[in-house]
Amino acid sequence: MRDNVERWLIHDSLSFEFVKNPENSFHVLVKHAGEAGVPVEIFEPVKQPGILVVGSKVVMKNNQISRYLGFSPEEKERFEKKVGDYCYSLQAIHKMIEEDGKQKIGVYAVLDDRVDINQQTLFEAVDRVSQMHEKTARFLLKTF
């Protein structure tokens, strides 16, 4: 699967780099992808061979992070549920992540039918994730 993804990205003239992550068979970071030109990650989890995950991380603004860190556990839970409900409405799998001292919301699309994983479905997923990234970022600005 790694070879196919690499070939498809090169064919589409997208610059990318491989990321070392022991949880994944391979992990690629495309710096500017999709309609919005956001960083997109493409990887195959070691525990789920044949599954291709396409995702992007929305970085919360500094003032949002400060506010979030000041929340009580109950307030954090309510906020995370609100984000989860919004991501569900976008048909996105989401994950709250703390990385590099920043709070992030990962939005993901999963391609799990090996027969249907091809260049077209990958780039459709990249475009969808790019849109989900932008919508989630706007949602955070409006509601948080």
TORKOL-4160 file (C-alpha; in steps of 0.2 Angstrom, whole numbers, padded with zeros to 4 digits, m for minus):
144
<pt num="1" X="0000" Y="0000" Z="0000"/>
<pt num="2" X="0015" Y="0012" Z="0004"/>
<pt num="3" X="0021" Y="0010" Z="m0014"/>
<pt num="4" X="0004" Y="0015" Z="m0021"/>
<pt num="5" X="0002" Y="0030" Z="m0010"/>
<pt num="6" X="0019" Y="0036" Z="m0014"/>
<pt num="7" X="0017" Y="0034" Z="m0033"/>
<pt num="8" X="0000" Y="0043" Z="m0032"/>
<pt num="9" X="0007" Y="0057" Z="m0023"/>
<pt num="10" X="0021" Y="0059" Z="m0035"/>
<pt num="11" X="0009" Y="0058" Z="m0049"/>
<pt num="12" X="m0001" Y="0072" Z="m0042"/>
<pt num="13" X="0015" Y="0082" Z="m0039"/>
<pt num="14" X="0012" Y="0084" Z="m0021"/>
<pt num="15" X="0027" Y="0086" Z="m0009"/>
<pt num="16" X="0027" Y="0074" Z="0005"/>
<pt num="17" X="0039" Y="0067" Z="0019"/>
<pt num="18" X="0039" Y="0051" Z="0028"/>
<pt num="19" X="0036" Y="0052" Z="0047"/>
<pt num="20" X="0043" Y="0039" Z="0059"/>
<pt num="21" X="0029" Y="0032" Z="0069"/>
<pt num="22" X="0030" Y="0014" Z="0077"/>
<pt num="23" X="0011" Y="0013" Z="0077"/>
<pt num="24" X="0010" Y="0013" Z="0058"/>
<pt num="25" X="0017" Y="0003" Z="0044"/>
<pt num="26" X="0020" Y="0019" Z="0035"/>
<pt num="27" X="0015" Y="0037" Z="0039"/>
<pt num="28" X="0016" Y="0051" Z="0026"/>
<pt num="29" X="0014" Y="0070" Z="0029"/>
<pt num="30" X="0008" Y="0080" Z="0014"/>
<pt num="31" X="0012" Y="0098" Z="0018"/>
<pt num="32" X="m0001" Y="0106" Z="0007"/>
<pt num="33" X="m0016" Y="0095" Z="0001"/>
<pt num="34" X="m0034" Y="0096" Z="m0003"/>
<pt num="35" X="m0044" Y="0111" Z="m0008"/>
<pt num="36" X="m0039" Y="0121" Z="0007"/>
<pt num="37" X="m0020" Y="0117" Z="0006"/>
<pt num="38" X="m0019" Y="0110" Z="0024"/>
<pt num="39" X="m0006" Y="0097" Z="0030"/>
<pt num="40" X="m0013" Y="0080" Z="0028"/>
<pt num="41" X="m0007" Y="0064" Z="0035"/>
<pt num="42" X="m0009" Y="0047" Z="0027"/>
<pt num="43" X="m0005" Y="0031" Z="0036"/>
<pt num="44" X="m0008" Y="0012" Z="0038"/>
<pt num="45" X="m0009" Y="0007" Z="0056"/>
<pt num="46" X="0001" Y="m0008" Z="0061"/>
<pt num="47" X="m0013" Y="m0016" Z="0070"/>
<pt num="48" X="m0025" Y="m0014" Z="0055"/>
<pt num="49" X="m0016" Y="m0019" Z="0039"/>
<pt num="50" X="m0026" Y="m0015" Z="0024"/>
<pt num="51" X="m0034" Y="0001" Z="0032"/>
<pt num="52" X="m0029" Y="0018" Z="0025"/>
<pt num="53" X="m0032" Y="0033" Z="0037"/>
<pt num="54" X="m0032" Y="0050" Z="0030"/>
<pt num="55" X="m0032" Y="0064" Z="0043"/>
<pt num="56" X="m0028" Y="0082" Z="0047"/>
<pt num="57" X="m0025" Y="0091" Z="0064"/>
<pt num="58" X="m0033" Y="0107" Z="0068"/>
<pt num="59" X="m0022" Y="0117" Z="0080"/>
<pt num="60" X="m0031" Y="0127" Z="0093"/>
<pt num="61" X="m0026" Y="0145" Z="0095"/>
<pt num="62" X="m0016" Y="0150" Z="0110"/>
<pt num="63" X="m0031" Y="0159" Z="0118"/>
<pt num="64" X="m0042" Y="0143" Z="0115"/>
<pt num="65" X="m0029" Y="0132" Z="0123"/>
<pt num="66" X="m0027" Y="0143" Z="0138"/>
<pt num="67" X="m0046" Y="0143" Z="0140"/>
<pt num="68" X="m0047" Y="0124" Z="0138"/>
<pt num="69" X="m0033" Y="0121" Z="0150"/>
<pt num="70" X="m0043" Y="0131" Z="0163"/>
<pt num="71" X="m0058" Y="0120" Z="0161"/>
<pt num="72" X="m0064" Y="0109" Z="0175"/>
<pt num="73" X="m0064" Y="0090" Z="0171"/>
<pt num="74" X="m0083" Y="0092" Z="0168"/>
<pt num="75" X="m0081" Y="0107" Z="0157"/>
<pt num="76" X="m0068" Y="0098" Z="0146"/>
<pt num="77" X="m0080" Y="0083" Z="0145"/>
<pt num="78" X="m0094" Y="0094" Z="0139"/>
<pt num="79" X="m0082" Y="0103" Z="0126"/>
<pt num="80" X="m0075" Y="0087" Z="0120"/>
<pt num="81" X="m0093" Y="0080" Z="0117"/>
<pt num="82" X="m0098" Y="0096" Z="0108"/>
<pt num="83" X="m0083" Y="0094" Z="0097"/>
<pt num="84" X="m0087" Y="0076" Z="0095"/>
<pt num="85" X="m0105" Y="0079" Z="0090"/>
<pt num="86" X="m0099" Y="0092" Z="0077"/>
<pt num="87" X="m0086" Y="0080" Z="0069"/>
<pt num="88" X="m0100" Y="0066" Z="0069"/>
<pt num="89" X="m0111" Y="0078" Z="0059"/>
<pt num="90" X="m0097" Y="0080" Z="0046"/>
<pt num="91" X="m0095" Y="0061" Z="0046"/>
<pt num="92" X="m0077" Y="0063" Z="0053"/>
<pt num="93" X="m0068" Y="0052" Z="0065"/>
<pt num="94" X="m0060" Y="0064" Z="0078"/>
<pt num="95" X="m0047" Y="0063" Z="0092"/>
<pt num="96" X="m0042" Y="0076" Z="0104"/>
<pt num="97" X="m0023" Y="0077" Z="0104"/>
<pt num="98" X="m0010" Y="0086" Z="0114"/>
<pt num="99" X="0006" Y="0087" Z="0104"/>
<pt num="100" X="0021" Y="0099" Z="0104"/>
<pt num="101" X="0013" Y="0108" Z="0119"/>
<pt num="102" X="m0002" Y="0112" Z="0108"/>
<pt num="103" X="m0020" Y="0106" Z="0109"/>
<pt num="104" X="m0026" Y="0099" Z="0093"/>
<pt num="105" X="m0041" Y="0091" Z="0086"/>
<pt num="106" X="m0038" Y="0077" Z="0073"/>
<pt num="107" X="m0051" Y="0074" Z="0060"/>
<pt num="108" X="m0050" Y="0058" Z="0050"/>
<pt num="109" X="m0057" Y="0048" Z="0036"/>
<pt num="110" X="m0054" Y="0029" Z="0035"/>
<pt num="111" X="m0053" Y="0019" Z="0019"/>
<pt num="112" X="m0056" Y="0001" Z="0024"/>
<pt num="113" X="m0060" Y="m0008" Z="0008"/>
<pt num="114" X="m0044" Y="m0013" Z="0000"/>
<pt num="115" X="m0052" Y="m0017" Z="m0016"/>
<pt num="116" X="m0058" Y="0001" Z="m0017"/>
<pt num="117" X="m0042" Y="0010" Z="m0011"/>
<pt num="118" X="m0036" Y="0018" Z="m0027"/>
<pt num="119" X="m0029" Y="0035" Z="m0033"/>
<pt num="120" X="m0046" Y="0042" Z="m0035"/>
<pt num="121" X="m0053" Y="0037" Z="m0018"/>
<pt num="122" X="m0037" Y="0043" Z="m0009"/>
<pt num="123" X="m0038" Y="0060" Z="m0017"/>
<pt num="124" X="m0057" Y="0061" Z="m0013"/>
<pt num="125" X="m0053" Y="0057" Z="0005"/>
<pt num="126" X="m0039" Y="0070" Z="0005"/>
<pt num="127" X="m0051" Y="0083" Z="m0001"/>
<pt num="128" X="m0064" Y="0078" Z="0011"/>
<pt num="129" X="m0052" Y="0079" Z="0026"/>
<pt num="130" X="m0046" Y="0096" Z="0020"/>
<pt num="131" X="m0064" Y="0102" Z="0020"/>
<pt num="132" X="m0067" Y="0094" Z="0037"/>
<pt num="133" X="m0051" Y="0103" Z="0044"/>
<pt num="134" X="m0058" Y="0120" Z="0038"/>
<pt num="135" X="m0075" Y="0117" Z="0044"/>
<pt num="136" X="m0069" Y="0111" Z="0061"/>
<pt num="137" X="m0057" Y="0126" Z="0063"/>
<pt num="138" X="m0072" Y="0138" Z="0059"/>
<pt num="139" X="m0082" Y="0129" Z="0071"/>
<pt num="140" X="m0069" Y="0132" Z="0085"/>
<pt num="141" X="m0068" Y="0150" Z="0081"/>
<pt num="142" X="m0087" Y="0152" Z="0082"/>
<pt num="143" X="m0091" Y="0142" Z="0097"/>
<pt num="144" X="m0075" Y="0143" Z="0107"/>
